[in-house]
Amino acid sequence: MLSRFAFLRNGALAAAFAVLMAPGAASAHAMLHSSDPGDGATLNSSPRALHLMFTEECRVTSLRLLDEAGKERQIRREGGREAASHATATVPSSLPPGAYRIEWRAMGGDGHVMSGAVRFAVTSSR
Ligand SMILES: [Cu+2]
């Protein structure tokens, strides 16, 4: 009986997922799904890398890290420039305490250009 309950529950999840993935939702263009550091995060040490995860594959055409003075900090993009659902950049030198902004720009599979920013703070560097 347990397996039957599991089957029913999976069926309900599949139905809920089908609603979420209905044509209206699926035709929406790619958006930022999540990031690391997350938007609004406060870190007690400099991040070694920045990760952006998108809701679908897109081509990230610009990825910049700015400090609170608006000065661009060096980061190094990882991986190729082909469409992907995530983008990663390493942070070669430790960031001093302060507020930072990751500014990104990407083109979705439907040709729409998206852009956004993720803000985070570093409270002490180690
Ligand atoms: Cu779009």
Boltz pocket constraint, residues with backbone or C-beta under 6 A from the ligand:
constraints:
  - pocket:
      binder: B
      contacts: [[A, 27], [A, 28], [A, 29], [A, 30], [A, 108], [A, 110], [A, 111], [A, 112]]
      max_distance: 6.0
